[in-house]
Structures are given as C-alpha cells and as structure tokens.
Amino acid sequence: MLSGLSSISRVNEGLALIIASLVIALVFGSGELLSGRILPFLIIALAAVIAVIPHELMHRWSARRMYCGSRYVLDPMGLLLTLLTAIPFIPFKIIMPGFVLISCPPYDPHTYKRIEGVTSFSGPVTNILISVFSFILIRPLISIYPSPLLLSFLYINYGLNAWVAFFNLLPIPPLDGSKIIRWKPLLWAGGIVLSLALFIAYSFGVIL
C-alpha cells in the first residue's frame, strides 16, 4: 500500500499526525508565536490537534469499517504549501499536510464511489460537530464558569474546526469535497454551507 511514496510519507503514523497538528498550529498561531504570546499559541495548538486528529482518524475508521486498509501519511507538497501559509501576512490558509491513504478490495464503480464518499465526508462532519458543540457551550459557560482560558479555547476551537471543515469540503481534488460531490451533491452542499456559516459567525464574533 505504501509503495511509491516518498520517505516523509513513510514516517510512523502517530508521528505523522503530530507533525500535521504542529504545522496547522503554526498556520493559525504563527503570529502569536512570533510575538512571544506563548499561552495563546498553546491554546491554538490544542485546537489544531482537535481539528486534525479526530478528522483523520474518522477517515481511517470509516475506511476500515468498509474493509479497506488505511493509514495517515504526510504529503510532501501539501506539507510545504501548508507551511508557506503559516507566514502571518498570507491571508488564505491551506490545510493539507497529509491524507489518509486507502486501499480497498476490488469493487464495482458504484460501491467504490460510495466508499470514497462516506470516508471523505466522515472527516469534515467530525469538524462540523466539534465546531457546533464548542459554539453551543460558549454562552452557558459565560454564566456558569467564566474562565477566560476555557472560553478562549472553545471560541478558537469553534472557528478553527469550522475552517478545517470548509477547506476540506471545497470541491477541488484531492480535497474531500471533490469526492463527496460526486457521491452525494446535496450532502456536500449542506456540509459546505453549514461549515461556511459557522466560520462566518466565528469571524463576526457570534455566539448563542
């Protein structure tokens, strides 16, 4: 399953996930880190781990549930592009340091399209659920337990997961959206609209 991959793509799966999380933490938190604001950077880094690892593990779990082999690997070009957008003054952020490599038994095209669609959608929908959960928790915690650190984390978690979902749902190969739209266009449309709405709400400081 791994033949033809570069050496960076062959690193241990756990290490690959850690590297991907750290890179995404830099994408969103490099400004804080360069300014010496370590605590805000650590909050962003934690949100990045939550945005990346469950997303990728859901891809992997979904594929294995359908009797396909799967593991997370780093993508050299995607990793480089992601790192380039960690430069603070670059406004558009690319999030594609790696992907879940899937190898399935021979199936007919219809079945394979379903497998591809289900496994692809499982990642962004995980981010959407995390984003919505964080979004819902913010307002009650302001009244019950107004911890600035916890509220800051939930707010960043809500926005970062919304962005990761939206970016991955873009219908551009090799992103998840390009596979989902071939399988269930209406499901794809619902996912990308919801993730974009969540990110816009985050950008304007909206909470329930």
C-alpha positions as CSV (number, residue, x, y, z in Angstrom):
1,M,0.0,0.0,0.0
2,L,2.9,2.3,0.6
3,S,5.0,1.6,-2.5
4,G,5.9,4.7,-4.5
5,L,5.6,7.0,-1.5
6,S,8.4,9.4,-0.6
7,S,10.4,8.9,2.6
8,I,8.5,11.6,4.5
9,S,5.3,9.8,3.7
10,R,6.6,6.6,5.3
11,V,7.1,8.0,8.8
12,N,5.2,6.4,11.7
13,E,1.5,7.2,11.6
14,G,1.4,8.7,15.1
15,L,4.4,10.9,14.3
16,A,2.8,12.0,11.0
17,L,-0.3,13.1,12.9
18,I,1.7,15.0,15.5
19,I,3.7,16.8,12.7
20,A,0.4,17.7,10.9
21,S,-1.1,19.1,14.1
22,L,2.0,21.2,14.8
23,V,2.1,22.5,11.2
24,I,-1.6,23.5,11.4
25,A,-0.9,25.1,14.8
26,L,1.8,27.2,13.1
27,V,-0.6,28.1,10.3
28,F,-3.1,29.7,12.7
29,G,-0.8,30.6,15.5
30,S,2.5,31.8,14.0
31,G,1.6,35.4,14.6
32,E,1.1,34.7,18.4
33,L,4.3,32.7,18.5
34,L,6.4,35.4,16.7
35,S,5.0,38.0,19.1
36,G,6.0,35.9,22.1
37,R,2.5,35.2,23.2
38,I,3.1,31.6,24.2
39,L,-0.2,30.9,26.0
40,P,-2.4,32.0,23.1
41,F,-0.3,29.9,20.8
42,L,-0.7,26.8,23.0
43,I,-4.5,27.3,23.0
44,I,-4.4,27.4,19.2
45,A,-2.1,24.4,19.1
46,L,-4.6,22.4,21.3
47,A,-7.4,23.4,19.0
48,A,-5.3,22.4,16.0
49,V,-4.8,18.9,17.4
50,I,-8.5,18.6,18.0
51,A,-9.2,19.8,14.4
52,V,-6.7,17.4,12.8
53,I,-6.5,14.1,14.6
54,P,-10.2,13.2,15.0
55,H,-10.8,14.3,11.4
56,E,-8.1,12.0,10.1
57,L,-8.9,9.1,12.4
58,M,-12.6,9.2,11.3
59,H,-11.4,8.9,7.7
60,R,-9.3,5.9,8.7
61,W,-12.0,4.3,10.9
62,S,-14.7,4.7,8.1
63,A,-12.4,3.1,5.6
64,R,-11.6,0.2,7.9
65,R,-15.3,-0.3,8.6
66,M,-15.7,-0.9,4.9
67,Y,-13.0,-3.5,4.8
68,C,-10.3,-1.2,3.3
69,G,-6.8,-0.8,4.5
70,S,-6.0,2.8,5.7
71,R,-3.3,4.9,7.4
72,Y,-2.5,8.6,7.7
73,V,0.6,9.7,5.7
74,L,2.3,13.1,5.2
75,D,2.2,14.6,1.7
76,P,5.5,16.5,0.9
77,M,3.9,19.1,-1.4
78,G,0.9,19.6,0.7
79,L,3.0,19.9,3.8
80,L,5.2,22.6,2.1
81,L,2.1,24.6,0.9
82,T,0.6,24.4,4.4
83,L,3.8,25.6,5.9
84,L,4.1,28.5,3.4
85,T,0.7,29.8,4.5
86,A,1.9,29.9,8.1
87,I,3.6,33.1,7.2
88,P,1.5,35.6,9.1
89,F,0.8,38.1,6.3
90,I,-0.6,35.4,4.0
91,P,-4.4,35.7,4.5
92,F,-5.6,32.4,2.8
93,K,-4.7,29.3,4.8
94,I,-4.1,26.0,3.1
95,I,-4.6,22.9,5.3
96,M,-3.3,19.8,3.5
97,P,-0.2,18.4,5.2
98,G,-1.2,14.8,4.6
99,F,-4.0,12.4,3.9
100,V,-5.4,9.0,4.8
101,L,-4.2,6.5,2.2
102,I,-6.9,4.0,1.5
103,S,-6.5,0.6,-0.3
104,C,-9.7,-1.3,-0.9
105,P,-10.5,-4.8,-2.4
106,P,-11.8,-4.8,-6.0
107,Y,-15.3,-3.3,-6.0
108,D,-17.7,-2.2,-8.8
109,P,-17.6,1.6,-9.5
110,H,-20.8,2.3,-7.7
111,T,-19.7,0.7,-4.5
112,Y,-16.3,2.3,-4.7
113,K,-17.9,5.8,-5.2
114,R,-20.0,5.2,-2.0
115,I,-16.9,4.1,0.0
116,E,-15.0,7.1,-1.3
117,G,-17.9,9.4,-0.4
118,V,-18.5,8.0,3.1
119,T,-14.9,8.0,4.1
120,S,-14.4,11.5,2.7
121,F,-17.4,13.0,4.4
122,S,-16.6,11.5,7.8
123,G,-13.7,13.9,8.3
124,P,-15.4,17.2,7.7
125,V,-18.6,16.2,9.5
126,T,-16.4,15.5,12.6
127,N,-15.1,19.0,12.4
128,I,-18.6,20.4,12.0
129,L,-19.8,18.5,15.1
130,I,-16.9,19.7,17.2
131,S,-17.4,23.3,16.0
132,V,-21.1,23.2,16.7
133,F,-20.5,21.6,20.2
134,S,-17.9,24.3,21.1
135,F,-20.3,27.0,19.7
136,I,-23.2,25.8,21.9
137,L,-21.1,25.6,25.0
138,I,-19.7,29.2,25.0
139,R,-22.8,31.1,26.1
140,P,-23.7,28.8,29.1
141,L,-20.1,28.8,30.3
142,I,-20.0,32.7,30.3
143,S,-22.7,32.5,33.0
144,I,-21.7,29.3,34.8
145,Y,-17.9,29.2,34.7
146,P,-16.5,32.3,33.0
147,S,-12.9,31.1,32.7
148,P,-11.1,33.3,30.1
149,L,-8.8,30.4,29.1
150,L,-11.6,27.9,28.6
151,L,-13.8,30.4,26.8
152,S,-10.9,31.4,24.5
153,F,-10.2,27.8,23.8
154,L,-13.8,27.0,22.9
155,Y,-14.1,30.0,20.7
156,I,-10.9,29.2,18.8
157,N,-12.0,25.5,18.6
158,Y,-15.3,26.5,17.1
159,G,-13.7,28.7,14.5
160,L,-10.7,26.5,13.6
161,N,-12.8,23.4,13.2
162,A,-15.3,25.3,11.0
163,W,-12.4,26.4,8.8
164,V,-10.9,22.9,8.5
165,A,-14.3,21.5,7.6
166,F,-14.9,24.3,5.0
167,F,-11.5,24.0,3.4
168,N,-11.7,20.2,3.1
169,L,-15.2,20.4,1.6
170,L,-14.0,22.6,-1.3
171,P,-14.7,20.6,-4.5
172,I,-11.1,20.7,-5.6
173,P,-9.1,17.4,-6.0
174,P,-7.6,16.0,-3.8
175,L,-9.7,17.6,-1.1
176,D,-12.7,15.6,0.5
177,G,-15.2,17.8,-1.2
178,S,-14.3,16.6,-4.7
179,K,-15.2,13.0,-3.7
180,I,-18.3,13.9,-1.7
181,I,-19.8,16.0,-4.5
182,R,-19.5,13.0,-6.9
183,W,-21.3,10.8,-4.4
184,K,-24.0,13.0,-2.9
185,P,-24.1,16.6,-4.2
186,L,-26.8,17.7,-1.8
187,L,-25.0,16.3,1.2
188,W,-21.8,18.1,0.1
189,A,-23.8,21.3,-0.4
190,G,-25.3,21.1,3.1
191,G,-21.9,20.4,4.7
192,I,-20.1,23.3,2.9
193,V,-22.9,25.8,3.6
194,L,-23.0,24.9,7.3
195,S,-19.2,25.0,7.8
196,L,-19.0,28.3,6.0
197,A,-21.9,29.7,8.1
198,L,-20.1,28.6,11.3
199,F,-16.8,30.2,10.1
200,I,-18.6,33.5,9.2
201,A,-20.3,33.5,12.6
202,Y,-16.9,33.0,14.2
203,S,-15.3,35.8,12.2
204,F,-18.1,38.2,13.3
205,G,-17.9,37.1,17.0
206,V,-21.3,35.4,17.0
207,I,-22.2,33.2,20.0
208,L,-25.6,31.8,21.1
